[in-house]
């Protein structure tokens, strides 16, 4: 299948202590850059604590980004549904779908930062069960039903939305380590986004994700679509592997420190304590790539072979490198990796091969034609001079 490409933007801003206004501006510039380069989609996350992931309301951010971009689709990646009333989520999603004229996507998850949930009194033990319940409620409201449902977080009485959708926008659910994501997606006939499961050790999770999708979808009368399955992983590319490694000296350590010492998420944690160990972990675990275009192509081919097939690859955005080097990494990916899986340069390469195959003959004939035209002109001048 022809792959789509985009970004999964938490966004990470490491080390902590950066000015948020400048950080948001860089995030905007990255999405604008990807829009110009022909990437398909950008998903932006919701976080409220821990100091590193700085966007608390992805819907507001997307509404700001939308008029400053042209083509790229924009999604919540993800909205932490248990933190919100499902009725208001439905209203805001339908509103944003209309404002973005069909460029909106809705990504949902239970919430990734334990410090977010505990601040509003949601226990970590109930969070995933609450998410499954809330998706059921949200989907019923989006379908136009009136819903009565009571939990310890909300009380809905004949709740319904007064808004109709502008488009049949995509809805995706994140899956990291537990089966909650695929269970919920399969039950409701919506799509799956696998985050952080690209490492070799994480392929057990990838297999689990799709096995659950197939098994549960059948139970609820749905057919899972691999072309809508998104895999996410980090990359930083440069012209040489040595340059890529040098680039990420800027911020890789700070990002790894965040996953190891600040973010209480054992399912998404860097390995290694030295810079060299961490580079090796990214590359050798299969989580991502710090290297070249060829390394990136090999990574995606590996994921295709081992996953059984998927529809989109999302680059987990980070600031391992300085901003200019990060933009260059996206350029390299767009120029040389995307075409390999989208066929956009196949005819160009065929045209080049055809030109090469005819080169000797046509070069000779072209030279002869130029010589003949030059000779004719000389003869005409000579004749005209003789007559005069």
N, C-alpha and C positions, 0 to 999 in steps of 0.2 A: 504494500500500500504506500501511497505518497505521504510522506511525513509532513506534519506542520511543526513549527518551531516558535518558541516564545521565551518568556521569563517568568519565574516564580520569585517575586520580590517581597521578602519578609517586611521591610528591607533591613538587612544587617548594617549597622553603622558602628564599626569597631575601629579603634578603641573608644570606650565610653568617654563622654565629655565633649563631643562635637556639637557645634551650634546647630540646633534643629532646623532653623530656616535655611541655612546653607545645605544641610543634608537633604531636605525636601527638594531644593532646587536641583541638586545632582540627580535625585531619583527621577524628576521630571525630564531632565536632559537625557538620561539613559533611555527612557521610554520614547521620547521624541527621536532619538538616534535610531532606535530599533524600528520605529515606524518608517523612517526614511529608508532603512535598509531592507524593508520588506518582511520583517518578522510578522507572525500572524496574531500573537496575543500576549498580553501582560496581565499577570495576576498579582494583586497587592494585598498584604496581610493586615491583620488587626492584633495589636499588642498594647498592653497598658502598664507594663512594669519591667523591671530588670535593666532599664537604661540603655539598651542597645538596639532594639527594634522599635522605631519611633512613630509609627502611624497608628493612632488609636481608632480611626474611623476610615476604612478604605473607601466607603461610598462617597464621602465628602472629597477625598483625595481624587477619586476617579472623575467626579464631576468637575474638578479643577483641571485635570489633565485632558479631558475629552476635547474641549474646544482648541486645545493647543497641539492636537494631533489630527491626523486625517483618516487613516485606514485601520490601524491596529485595534483589535478588539480588547476590551478592558474588563477585567473580572475581579471580584473579591477573592483573594487567595491567602487566607480564607476569612470569612465572617464567622466568628465564634458564636454559634447559634444559642447555646445555653445561657449566654450572657444577656439575651434579648427576648422581648416578647415576640412570638412568631407572627402575630398579626401585623405589628409595625414593620417587621422584616419584609413581609409580603408587600405591604404598601410601598415601602422605600425601594424595593427591587423593581416593582412595576413602574414606579415613577422614574427611576434611573434608566430603565430600559427605554422609556419614551424619550427622555432627555438625550440619550446617546444614539437614538434612531437605529436601534438594532445592533449596536456594537457592545452591548453589555452582556456579561456572563456572571452567574452567581456561583461562587465557590463557598462551601460550607464545611465546618469542622467543629469538634467539641471544644477547642481551645488548647493551645500548646503550652502556655506558660502557667505552671501551678500557682505562681504568685498572683496572676490575674484572678483565677477562680477563687482562691482563698480570701481575697479582699472583698468579694461580694457574697461570701458565705456558701459557695458551692463546694462540697467536699469532692476530693479527687476520686473517691470511691463511687460516687453517683454520677460523675460528669459524663461518662460515655453512655450510660443508660439514659440519662436525661437527653443527650444528643439524639439518640435513636427515637425517643418519644417526640422530641420537638420537630424533627424532620417530617415525621408522619403528619403532625398538625400543620406545619408550614405547607406541605404539598397539597393537602386538602384545601387549604385556603386559596392557594394559587390556582387550583382547579375550579374555583368558584363556589365551593361548598360553604355552608354555614357550620361552624364548629363550636361545640361546647366541650371544654376540657379544663381540668383544674390540676395544678401541680403546686409544689411549695414555692414556685417561682412566678406563677401567673394564674389568673382565673379568667378564662374566656367563656362568654355566654352568647351563643348565636353569633360568634365573631365571623365577619366576612369582609372582603375588600370591595370598595366601590370602584376600583380601577380595573381596566382590562389591559392585557398585554399588548405592547406594540409589535413584538416579535416572539417567535418561539425560541427564546434565549436558552442557551445551554446551562444546565445545573450540574455541578460536579462536587464530589465529596472527597476530602483528603483521606488517605490511608497511610499510616506510618509503620507502626509495629503490630498493633492489635487488629483483630478482624472486624472491629466496629465499623470502619469505613465501608468495606465491601458489603458487610451485612446490610447496612442502611441503604447503600446505593442500589443493591440488588432488589431489596424489598420494594423500593419506590420507583424502579425503572429509570434511574438517573446514572450519571457517569462517574468514573473513578479517576482520582489523581494520586499517584503513589509518590510520596516524598521520602527521600533518604533511604530508599530500598534498592539503590542501584549498585551498591557494593556487593562483592561476591558473597559475603556472608548474609547480605540482605536478600539474596535471591530466594531464600526460603520464604521470606515475607512476600516477595513478588508472586511466587507460586501460590502461596496461601491466598493472597488477594484475589487472584483470578479464579482459583478453585471455588472460593466462597461466592464470587460473582456468578459463576455458572450454576452452582448448586442452588443457591437461593433464588436466583432469577427465575429458574424453572418453577420453583414452588409458588411464586407469585405471578406467574404468567407473563414474564418479561424475557426478552432476548438480549443478553449483554453484547455490546458492540465494541470490538477491539479498536476500531478506528477512532473511538472517543476516549480511549484509555490514554492518560498522560503520565509519563515518567519524568521525574525531576532529578537533576544532579548538578553539581557545580563544575565549572571549567574556567581556566584562564589560559588564553592562547597568545603566543607570540611567534615571530618568524623562526626562532630556534628554541629548543627546550631550555637551553642555558639562559636565554633572555627571559623566558617565562618564569623560571625559578627566581631569577634576580628581581623581576617585577614584584613577585608576591612577598618579598622580604618586607614590603611596606606594611601589610596588614594581616597576613596569614596567622601569625602568632596570636594577635589580639583576638581574632575570630575563634581560634582553637581554645584560647583561655576562656572565652565566653561560654563555649559549649562544655568545657570541663569543670569550671569553677563557679559559674554564675547561674546558668540555665539548668534547672533540675529536670533534665530529660535524658534518662539513661539510654533511650533508643536512638538518640542523635547526638553522639559525643565523639569528639576527635580523639585520636590516639597519638601518643608521643609527647615528649616534653621539650625536645630541641627542635629548631627550625627544620633541620635535615630529616628528623624522624617524622615530622608532620607532613612534609612534602612527599616522603615515601609512603605514608599512610594514604594520602589522597590518591596517589597514582597506583600503588600496588594493591590496595584493597578493592580497587575498581569503583570507589565512590564517585570519583570525578577525574578531571584531567588538569594537570599543570604541564603544558607542553605545546605541541604544534597542531596544525590542521590535520595532519595524518593521524596523530594520536586521538583527536576528537572523532574522526571518521571511524577508527577502529573501535572506539568505545560504543558508539551508537550501533555499529554492526553487531558487537557482542551482545548488547541489550536486545536487539531484534532477535538474534538467534536463541538466547537463553530465556526470553520472556514468552516466546511464541508469537510475538507481534503486538505492536501498539500503534497509536495514531499520532501522538505528539511528544516531542521532547522539549521540556522547559528547563532553561538554564537558571539554576538557583543563583540569584544575584547576590553579590558580595562586594566588599571593597578590599580584597586581598592586595590589589595593586592600586596605584594612584589613578585618579579619574581618567586622565588621558590614555593611560595604558589599558584601562578597562574598556573604554570606547573602542580602542584599536582591536581588542580581543573580539568584541562583537562584530567589528568589520571583517576580520579574518573569518569568523564563523559564517557570516552572511555571504561572503564572496566565494568561499571554497568548500564549506561543509554543507550548507543548505542545498546547493545545487546537486550534490552527489545523491541526495535522497528525494529530490523533487523533480529531477529531470529537466530543470530549466535551461541547462546548457547543452543538452544532448544534441539538439539540431545544430547548435553553433560548432560543436566538435565534429559533427558529420560534415558540415559545410567546409571546415578547415581540411578534413581528410580528403574531401572531394577536390578541393583546390590543389592540395599537394599531389594527388594522383594525376592531375592534368598539367602540373607545373611545367615539366620539360617541354611538352608539346606546345602549350599555349605561350610559354616564354619565348620559344623560338619563333612561333608565328607572329607574336606581337612585335618582336625585333624586326622580322622581315617586313611586316606591314608598315612600321615606322620608316624603315629604309626605303621602301617603295614610294611612300608619300613624299619623302624628302627628295627622291630622285625625280618624281613627277614635277614637283615644284621647281627644281633646278632646270629641268627641260623647258618648262613653260617660260621661265624668265629668259632662258637663252633664246627661245623662239621670238619672244617679244622684243628683245634687244636687236635681233637680226632684222626684224621688220622695220623697226624705227630707224 
